[in-house]
């Protein structure tokens, strides 16, 4: 495993981050395909054994159960100082007027709740899950700065939003001397590349670490077009329908090109897709999901692959602009 600086910070993370949305409790109004805690622990253990030191979750995943599962596993399998834990805040957690969002009240409440569930005194990377249109961004940024000053948070990150919003947030933090965001989690993969328009350029300019979510497009880049919709997750994943249903004709050409290169190389399609993403200059560490142990092996294998110019051209040329989606 190789390790890379997280944005413009001094902390080093593995070139792959294990996303823990898949681990929790399918009975808590969450996705039906997630794994229970006994099913999840082997994935976290194997990730550590493979050299992954970077783990991403959120307060909303299984309504906090994902944080609990991750926290207990890391306490059993790792030393706290050796791992980098990232979590997020924003999504609804309670059916009350203040049970969601990025107000000062909610951030402080949810940070303490996340720390308790994770079983740790601090979070390495605390991220806003989305832009809160109901809270002044100044209130959110000042509060996030205070979480760092309190010692409960080491670094700040953001996730899907418009590039102008991210630029505005960075400028406000700089103007006020507040701790700025050091990472961005965008929706970015071979069949959704709209972040190349503005966001990735902004991140390169501002030395922001880029942590793409859904690097395999919720599994679409892991299997041929003829096998799309064949897995349990495919059949029950409503988010996939929202993100990709309107662009299937264009996406098929990309997936066919991916399949061809994978066959020529004798490698899984997922490895080629991850290798392409890793070779994008702005990317720090894709956030990978794993619900089969072989998924981790394939992801690690992608780190050894270097695509040539002809292969990259074959993968990129079928792409056409997509409707903007910030998740």
C-alpha positions as CSV (number, residue, x, y, z in Angstrom):
1,X,0.0,0.0,0.0
2,X,1.2,3.5,-0.9
3,X,0.3,6.5,1.3
4,X,-0.4,10.0,0.1
5,X,-0.9,13.4,1.8
6,X,-4.5,14.3,2.5
7,X,-4.8,17.5,0.5
8,X,-2.4,20.2,1.7
9,X,-2.1,18.6,5.2
10,X,0.7,16.6,6.8
11,X,-1.4,13.5,7.5
12,X,-0.9,10.6,5.2
13,X,-3.7,8.2,4.1
14,X,-3.9,5.1,2.0
15,X,-4.6,5.5,-1.7
16,X,-7.9,3.8,-1.1
17,X,-10.4,4.7,1.6
18,X,-12.9,2.1,2.8
19,X,-16.4,3.5,2.7
20,X,-18.6,2.1,5.5
21,X,-22.1,3.0,4.2
22,X,-22.5,-0.8,3.5
23,X,-22.0,-1.7,7.2
24,X,-24.7,-1.1,9.7
25,X,-28.4,-2.2,10.1
26,X,-30.7,-2.7,7.1
27,X,-33.6,-2.6,9.5
28,X,-33.1,1.1,10.5
29,X,-34.9,2.6,7.5
30,X,-31.7,2.3,5.6
31,X,-30.7,0.4,2.4
32,X,-31.8,-3.2,2.4
33,X,-28.5,-4.4,1.0
34,X,-26.3,-3.3,3.9
35,X,-24.4,-5.9,6.0
36,X,-25.0,-6.5,9.7
37,X,-22.2,-6.0,12.2
38,X,-21.1,-9.7,12.3
39,X,-21.0,-9.6,8.5
40,X,-19.2,-6.3,8.4
41,X,-16.3,-6.8,10.7
42,X,-14.2,-9.1,8.4
43,X,-14.2,-6.3,5.8
44,X,-12.7,-3.8,8.2
45,X,-10.2,-6.3,9.5
46,X,-9.1,-7.3,6.0
47,X,-8.9,-3.6,4.9
48,X,-6.5,-3.0,7.8
49,X,-4.5,-6.1,6.9
50,X,-4.1,-4.8,3.4
51,X,-2.7,-1.5,4.6
52,X,-5.8,0.7,4.4
53,X,-5.7,3.2,7.2
54,X,-8.5,5.5,6.0
55,X,-12.2,4.9,6.8
56,X,-15.2,7.0,5.9
57,X,-18.7,6.9,7.4
58,X,-21.5,9.3,8.3
59,X,-23.9,9.9,11.1
60,X,-26.8,9.1,8.9
61,X,-25.6,5.7,7.7
62,X,-28.0,3.2,9.3
63,X,-28.9,6.1,11.6
64,X,-25.6,5.9,13.4
65,X,-25.1,2.2,13.4
66,X,-22.4,2.4,10.8
67,X,-20.3,4.6,13.1
68,X,-20.9,2.1,16.0
69,X,-19.8,-0.9,13.9
70,X,-16.7,0.9,12.6
71,X,-15.7,2.2,16.0
72,X,-15.9,-1.2,17.7
73,X,-14.0,-2.9,14.9
74,X,-11.2,-0.3,14.9
75,X,-10.9,-0.6,18.7
76,X,-10.5,-4.3,18.4
77,X,-8.2,-4.4,15.3
78,X,-6.2,-1.2,15.3
79,X,-4.5,1.5,17.3
80,X,-6.5,4.8,17.2
81,X,-3.4,6.8,16.4
82,X,-2.7,4.7,13.3
83,X,-6.1,5.1,11.5
84,X,-7.8,8.1,9.9
85,X,-11.5,8.2,10.7
86,X,-13.8,10.4,8.6
87,X,-17.5,11.0,9.3
88,X,-20.1,13.4,8.1
89,X,-23.0,15.6,9.3
90,X,-26.1,17.1,7.6
91,X,-28.7,14.5,6.9
92,X,-31.9,14.0,9.0
93,X,-31.2,12.1,12.2
94,X,-34.4,13.0,14.2
95,X,-37.9,13.9,13.1
96,X,-37.8,17.3,14.8
97,X,-37.3,20.9,13.6
98,X,-33.6,20.8,14.5
99,X,-32.9,17.2,13.7
100,X,-30.9,17.9,10.6
101,X,-28.7,20.4,8.8
102,X,-25.6,22.5,9.6
103,X,-26.7,24.9,12.3
104,X,-24.4,25.5,15.2
105,X,-26.9,23.7,17.5
106,X,-27.0,20.6,15.2
107,X,-23.3,20.4,14.4
108,X,-22.3,20.4,18.1
109,X,-25.0,17.9,19.0
110,X,-24.2,15.5,16.1
111,X,-20.4,15.7,16.6
112,X,-20.8,14.6,20.2
113,X,-23.1,11.8,19.2
114,X,-20.7,10.6,16.5
115,X,-17.8,10.6,18.9
116,X,-19.8,8.5,21.3
117,X,-20.8,6.0,18.7
118,X,-17.3,5.8,17.3
119,X,-15.8,5.4,20.8
120,X,-13.2,8.1,20.2
121,X,-12.3,11.5,21.6
122,X,-11.8,13.0,18.1
123,X,-12.6,12.7,14.5
124,X,-9.7,13.0,12.0
125,X,-11.9,14.4,9.2
126,X,-15.3,15.9,9.8
127,X,-17.2,16.6,6.7
128,X,-20.4,18.4,5.8
129,X,-22.5,15.9,3.8
130,X,-24.2,18.5,1.6
131,X,-24.8,22.2,1.4
132,X,-27.4,23.5,3.9
133,X,-29.6,26.1,2.2
134,X,-31.4,26.9,5.4
135,X,-28.4,27.9,7.5
136,X,-26.0,30.8,6.7
137,X,-22.7,29.4,5.5
138,X,-21.0,31.8,7.9
139,X,-22.7,30.1,10.9
140,X,-21.7,26.7,9.6
141,X,-18.0,27.6,9.0
142,X,-17.5,29.4,12.3
143,X,-19.0,26.4,14.1
144,X,-16.7,24.0,12.2
145,X,-13.8,26.1,13.1
146,X,-14.8,25.9,16.7
147,X,-14.9,22.1,16.5
148,X,-11.3,22.1,15.5
149,X,-10.3,24.6,18.2
150,X,-12.1,22.3,20.7
151,X,-9.8,19.4,19.8
152,X,-12.6,17.2,18.8
153,X,-11.8,17.5,15.1
154,X,-8.5,17.5,13.3
155,X,-9.4,18.5,9.7
156,X,-12.5,19.6,7.9
157,X,-14.0,18.4,4.6
158,X,-17.0,18.8,2.4
159,X,-19.0,16.7,0.0
160,X,-21.1,17.2,-3.1
161,X,-22.0,20.8,-3.9
162,X,-21.6,23.3,-6.7
163,X,-18.1,24.6,-7.3
164,X,-19.2,28.2,-6.7
165,X,-20.4,27.2,-3.3
166,X,-17.2,25.5,-2.4
167,X,-15.2,28.5,-3.6
168,X,-17.4,30.8,-1.5
169,X,-16.9,28.6,1.6
170,X,-13.1,28.6,1.2
171,X,-13.0,32.4,0.7
172,X,-15.1,33.1,3.8
173,X,-12.9,30.8,5.9
174,X,-9.8,32.5,4.6
175,X,-11.2,36.0,5.2
176,X,-12.1,35.2,8.8
177,X,-9.1,33.2,9.7
178,X,-11.2,30.1,10.2
179,X,-10.0,26.5,9.6
180,X,-10.7,25.8,5.9
181,X,-11.8,22.6,4.2
182,X,-9.0,20.4,3.1
183,X,-11.0,17.7,1.2
184,X,-13.9,17.4,-1.2
185,X,-16.0,14.3,-1.7
186,X,-17.5,14.6,-5.2
187,X,-19.6,12.1,-7.2
188,X,-17.0,11.1,-9.8
189,X,-16.4,8.0,-12.0
190,X,-16.2,6.9,-15.6
191,X,-19.9,7.4,-16.3
192,X,-20.2,10.7,-14.3
193,X,-17.5,13.1,-15.1
194,X,-19.2,16.5,-14.7
195,X,-17.0,17.4,-11.8
196,X,-14.2,17.9,-14.3
197,X,-15.9,21.1,-15.5
198,X,-15.2,23.2,-12.4
199,X,-14.8,21.3,-9.1
200,X,-11.7,19.3,-9.9
201,X,-10.0,22.4,-11.3
202,X,-10.8,24.3,-8.2
203,X,-9.5,21.6,-6.0
204,X,-6.2,21.4,-7.9
205,X,-5.8,25.2,-7.6
206,X,-6.6,25.2,-3.9
207,X,-4.7,22.0,-3.1
208,X,-7.8,20.3,-1.9
209,X,-7.7,16.5,-1.5
210,X,-10.4,14.8,-3.7
211,X,-12.1,11.7,-2.3
212,X,-14.5,10.5,-5.0
213,X,-17.6,8.6,-3.9
214,X,-19.2,5.9,-5.9
215,X,-16.0,5.3,-8.0
216,X,-17.6,2.2,-9.5
217,X,-21.0,3.9,-10.1
218,X,-22.7,1.7,-7.5
219,X,-21.4,-1.4,-9.2
220,X,-22.2,-0.5,-12.8
221,X,-18.5,-0.3,-13.7
222,X,-17.8,-3.7,-12.3
223,X,-19.8,-5.8,-14.7
224,X,-20.7,-5.9,-18.5
225,X,-23.8,-4.2,-19.7
226,X,-25.5,-7.6,-20.3
227,X,-25.1,-8.3,-16.5
228,X,-26.5,-4.9,-15.3
229,X,-29.3,-5.3,-12.8
230,X,-28.3,-8.9,-11.9
231,X,-27.3,-8.4,-8.3
232,X,-29.5,-8.0,-5.2
233,X,-28.3,-4.4,-4.7
234,X,-29.1,-3.6,-8.3
235,X,-32.7,-4.7,-7.8
236,X,-33.3,-2.8,-4.6
237,X,-31.0,0.3,-4.9
238,X,-33.3,3.3,-5.6
239,X,-30.4,5.7,-5.5
240,X,-28.8,4.1,-8.5
241,X,-32.0,4.7,-10.5
242,X,-31.9,8.4,-9.6
243,X,-28.2,8.8,-10.5
244,X,-28.0,6.8,-13.7
245,X,-31.3,5.8,-15.2
246,X,-31.5,8.9,-17.5
247,X,-28.1,8.3,-19.1
248,X,-28.1,4.6,-19.9
249,X,-27.6,4.9,-23.6
250,X,-24.5,7.0,-23.2
251,X,-23.2,5.0,-20.3
252,X,-23.5,1.7,-22.2
253,X,-20.8,2.8,-24.6
254,X,-18.4,3.6,-21.8
255,X,-19.1,0.3,-20.0
256,X,-18.5,-1.6,-23.3
257,X,-15.2,0.1,-23.8
258,X,-14.3,-0.7,-20.2
259,X,-15.2,-4.4,-20.7
260,X,-13.0,-4.5,-23.8
261,X,-9.9,-3.2,-22.1
262,X,-10.5,-5.5,-19.1
263,X,-10.7,-8.5,-21.4
264,X,-7.5,-7.4,-23.3
265,X,-5.7,-7.1,-20.0
266,X,-7.3,-10.2,-18.4
267,X,-8.4,-8.2,-15.4
268,X,-11.6,-7.4,-13.6
269,X,-13.5,-4.4,-15.0
270,X,-13.5,-2.8,-11.5
271,X,-9.7,-2.7,-11.5
272,X,-9.6,-0.8,-14.8
273,X,-12.2,1.6,-13.6
274,X,-10.4,2.3,-10.4
275,X,-7.0,2.6,-12.2
276,X,-8.5,5.2,-14.5
277,X,-9.8,7.2,-11.5
278,X,-6.5,7.0,-9.6
279,X,-4.7,8.4,-12.6
280,X,-6.7,11.6,-12.6
281,X,-4.3,14.2,-11.2
282,X,-6.7,15.7,-8.7
283,X,-7.7,12.5,-7.0
284,X,-6.3,11.6,-3.6
285,X,-8.2,8.4,-2.6
286,X,-11.4,6.9,-4.0
287,X,-13.9,5.8,-1.4
288,X,-14.5,2.1,-2.2
289,X,-17.4,0.0,-1.0
290,X,-17.0,-3.7,-0.4
291,X,-19.8,-6.3,0.3
292,X,-17.7,-9.2,-0.8
293,X,-14.1,-9.8,0.3
294,X,-13.0,-10.1,-3.3
295,X,-14.0,-6.5,-3.7
296,X,-11.2,-5.5,-1.5
297,X,-8.7,-7.7,-3.4
298,X,-9.8,-6.2,-6.7
299,X,-9.5,-2.6,-5.3
300,X,-6.0,-3.3,-4.0
301,X,-5.0,-4.8,-7.3
302,X,-6.0,-1.7,-9.2
303,X,-3.1,0.2,-7.5
304,X,-0.6,-1.8,-9.6
305,X,-2.3,-0.9,-12.9
306,X,-1.1,2.0,-15.2
307,X,-3.3,2.7,-18.2
308,X,-1.6,3.9,-21.4
309,X,-2.8,6.9,-23.4
310,X,-4.7,4.7,-25.9
311,X,-6.6,2.9,-23.2
312,X,-7.5,6.2,-21.5
313,X,-8.7,7.6,-24.8
314,X,-10.8,4.5,-25.4
315,X,-12.4,4.9,-22.0
316,X,-13.0,8.6,-22.2
317,X,-14.0,9.2,-25.8
318,X,-17.6,7.7,-25.6
319,X,-18.6,10.0,-22.7
320,X,-21.1,12.7,-23.4
321,X,-22.2,15.5,-20.9
322,X,-24.6,14.4,-18.3
323,X,-27.3,16.3,-16.3
324,X,-25.6,17.8,-13.3
325,X,-26.1,15.7,-10.2
326,X,-24.7,16.6,-6.8
327,X,-26.2,13.6,-5.1
